[in-house]
Every structure is written in structure tokens, then in C-alpha cells.
Amino acid sequence: MNGRITAITPQKRNKKRYNVFIDEDYAFSVSERLAVSLPVGGYLEADEIERLKTEDQQEHALSRAMHYLKFRPRSRAEIRDFLEKKGFSGAIVADTLKKLEDFKYIDDAQFARAWIESRCRHRPRGEFALRHELFQKGVKESIIDRMLADFEEAGPAWRAVAPKLAQWKNLEPFDLKKKIYEHLRRRGFSFDTCEAVYQKALAQRE
């Protein structure tokens, strides 16, 4: 397709996007930034139209990704999957991911570290659960290994159980042990950690 630009009009539902008409027929839409660079009456070759479409898609994909990152940190795989579901091509997705990495908006090592720290503060999890969660987020195993190399379960496990001890104060030791094990195992803590927390809970009673 090539021809002369006969009109550039704002879209009804999105005033920041503009429809471009070539030889009186709708041809494509672009962002406001690109629209202002196009003169009505100007002639566009086919390769120039394709360049504009690609640049518009790159701009749109980056904008969508930045908005997605607004709510919480994301892994590289999360952003890739998000953009693919929005219908962006592989080339556009790859371009967007590279830009985000260059801008330091995505870094899987930093993401994994922040995820672990957040879990420890607000929703304590054991190493097994943390590994599974990060793997589900698409973080590479080598990064997970590095981020969990010095992870200690004892502190998070105690924080997970401590609020429950008041309501379990009248339980017999066997029943208390069962409660603690069930509570911690559901959160991915090891048997050794469950036993250590149980012993600490018994000692606290005494």
C-alpha cells in the first residue's frame, strides 16, 4: 500500500490515537506522537507505512508493559506472557523486553530477591514453596539457586506460627505438633524446620 494522506482524525474512544486515511480510505492508526509528524497531503511509500506501523506497535507495547509494571515488580517471563496475550508479535515483544532490561525495569535476580523478602515479611514461606513460586514466575533455576543460597527457614517459620500459638495454647503436645506441622508444611517448610519450631513452641510454654 502507498498513497497520499488525505486525513488524520482522532479516534472516538481514544483521543490519543489517530486514524490515518490514504486516498480517502482508512489505512492504519498511530499514536499522537507519530500523528503530528505526518502531514496531510504528504505521500507515503509502502515501506514508510510499515515502518510507522512497527514504531507504533513498539511504542504501544512498551506503554502496556510499563503500565503492567506499575502494580508490582514482574519477572521477564511474566511480561513476555502478558504482551503475547495482548497480541503483540514476537519481534515486538523481544524489542520491548530488551528496552525494559536496558532501562533496568526488569531484572529477574532483583525480582526474585524482592519476592523472597516480601514473602518473609508478609506471608512466610519455606524454601520449597519459594522455589516453586519463582519457577512459576518463569525465573531461571540458576537465579533461584543463587537467591536462596543463604535462605534460613527458622525465622520465617516462627513468624508463620507465632500468631497461632495463643489459640493452640491448650492443645496436648501431640495435637500441637500436628497443628504446627500442618500449618508449616502447607507453606513449604521442611520437616526439620517444623520440628525445630515445635520444640521452640514447647519450650516457650514452659
C-alpha positions in Angstrom: 0.0 0.0 0.0 1.2 3.5 -0.8 -0.5 6.8 -1.5 -1.3 10.3 -0.3 -2.5 11.1 3.2 -6.0 12.7 2.9 -7.0 12.9 6.5 -5.8 12.2 10.1 -8.6 12.1 12.7 -8.7 11.3 16.4 -10.4 8.0 17.4 -13.7 8.3 19.1 -12.8 6.0 22.0 -9.2 7.0 22.4 -8.4 10.7 21.7 -4.6 9.9 22.0 -4.7 7.7 18.9 -5.3 8.8 15.4 -6.7 7.2 12.2 -4.7 7.8 9.1 -6.5 7.8 5.7 -4.7 7.3 2.4 -6.5 8.2 -0.8 -9.7 8.6 1.3 -9.6 5.1 2.7 -8.7 4.2 6.3 -5.1 2.8 6.3 -3.8 2.5 9.8 -3.8 4.1 13.3 -0.9 5.7 15.2 -0.2 7.4 18.5 -0.5 11.1 18.9 3.3 11.5 18.8 3.6 9.8 15.4 0.4 11.5 14.1 1.9 15.0 14.5 4.8 14.1 12.2 2.5 13.1 9.3 1.4 16.0 7.1 -2.0 15.8 5.4 -1.3 15.8 1.7 2.1 14.0 2.2 2.9 10.9 0.2 3.8 7.6 1.9 5.6 4.7 0.3 4.7 1.2 1.4 7.9 0.7 3.4 7.4 4.0 5.2 3.9 2.8 6.2 5.3 -0.4 7.5 7.9 1.5 9.5 5.3 3.7 11.1 3.1 0.6 12.0 6.1 -1.1 13.6 7.2 2.0 15.5 3.6 2.5 16.7 3.5 -1.1 17.9 6.8 -0.8 19.7 5.6 2.3 21.4 2.2 0.7 22.3 3.8 -2.4 23.7 6.3 -0.5 25.8 3.4 1.6 27.2 1.4 -1.5 28.1 4.4 -3.2 29.7 5.1 -0.1 31.8 1.5 0.1 33.0 1.7 -3.7 33.9 4.8 -3.0 35.9 3.1 -0.2 37.8 1.3 -2.5 40.2 4.2 -4.7 41.3 7.6 -5.9 40.1 7.4 -8.6 37.3 9.7 -11.3 36.0 10.8 -11.2 32.4 8.6 -14.2 31.6 5.5 -12.6 33.2 5.9 -9.5 30.9 6.6 -11.7 27.9 3.5 -13.7 28.5 1.4 -10.5 29.1 2.5 -9.0 25.9 1.9 -12.2 23.9 -1.6 -12.5 25.3 -2.2 -8.9 24.1 -1.4 -10.0 20.6 2.0 -8.4 20.0 4.3 -10.2 17.6 7.4 -12.0 18.7 9.6 -9.3 17.3 7.7 -6.5 19.1 7.8 -8.5 22.4 11.6 -9.1 22.0 12.2 -5.4 21.3 10.1 -4.4 24.4 11.9 -6.8 26.7 15.3 -5.5 25.6 14.3 -1.9 26.2 12.9 -2.7 29.7 16.2 -4.6 30.5 18.2 -1.7 29.2 16.2 0.7 31.4 16.6 -1.6 34.4 12.9 -2.1 34.7 13.2 -5.8 34.7 15.9 -7.9 36.3 15.0 -11.4 37.4 17.6 -11.6 40.1 16.3 -8.4 41.7 12.7 -9.7 41.2 13.5 -13.0 42.9 15.2 -11.2 45.8 12.3 -8.8 46.3 9.8 -11.7 46.1 11.6 -13.6 48.8 11.9 -10.6 51.0 8.2 -9.8 50.6 7.1 -13.3 51.4 9.3 -13.3 54.5 7.7 -10.1 55.8 4.1 -10.7 54.9 3.4 -14.3 54.0 6.2 -16.5 55.3 7.1 -19.4 53.0 9.6 -22.3 53.2 12.3 -22.8 50.6 10.4 -25.4 48.7 7.4 -23.1 48.3 9.6 -20.1 47.3 11.3 -22.2 44.7 8.0 -23.3 43.2 6.6 -19.8 43.2 9.6 -18.3 41.5 9.7 -21.2 39.0 6.0 -20.5 38.2 7.0 -16.9 37.5 9.5 -18.0 34.9 12.7 -17.3 36.9 15.6 -19.4 35.8 16.7 -22.2 38.2 20.3 -20.8 38.4 18.9 -17.4 39.6 16.6 -19.1 42.2 19.5 -21.2 43.5 21.6 -18.0 43.9 18.9 -16.0 45.6 18.1 -18.8 48.1 21.7 -19.8 48.8 21.7 -18.2 52.2 18.0 -18.5 53.0 17.2 -19.6 56.6 13.8 -21.0 57.2 13.8 -20.7 61.0 12.8 -17.1 61.2 10.0 -17.1 58.6 8.7 -20.4 60.0 8.4 -19.0 63.5 6.7 -15.8 62.2 4.2 -18.0 60.4 3.3 -20.0 63.6 3.7 -17.4 66.4 0.2 -15.7 65.8 -1.4 -19.2 66.1 0.1 -20.2 69.4 -2.4 -18.4 71.6 -5.3 -20.3 70.1 -3.4 -23.5 70.4 -2.2 -23.0 74.0 -4.5 -25.7 75.5 -3.6 -28.4 73.0 -1.8 -31.5 74.1 1.8 -31.8 72.8 0.8 -34.3 70.1 -2.0 -32.2 68.8 0.1 -29.1 69.0 2.8 -30.8 66.9 0.2 -31.9 64.4 -1.1 -28.3 64.1 2.4 -26.8 63.7 3.4 -29.4 61.1 0.3 -29.0 59.0 0.5 -25.2 59.2 4.1 -25.1 58.1 4.1 -27.9 55.6 1.3 -26.2 53.6 3.7 -23.2 53.3 6.6 -25.3 52.0 8.7 -25.6 55.1 10.9 -28.7 55.6 10.3 -31.3 58.3 13.4 -30.3 60.1 12.1 -26.7 60.3 8.7 -28.0 61.5 10.4 -29.9 64.3 12.6 -27.0 65.4 9.6 -24.7 65.6 7.6 -27.3 67.5 10.4 -27.7 70.0 10.6 -23.9 70.4 6.9 -23.7 71.0 7.1 -26.3 73.7 10.0 -24.5 75.3 8.0 -21.3 75.3 5.1 -22.9 77.1 7.5 -24.0 79.9 
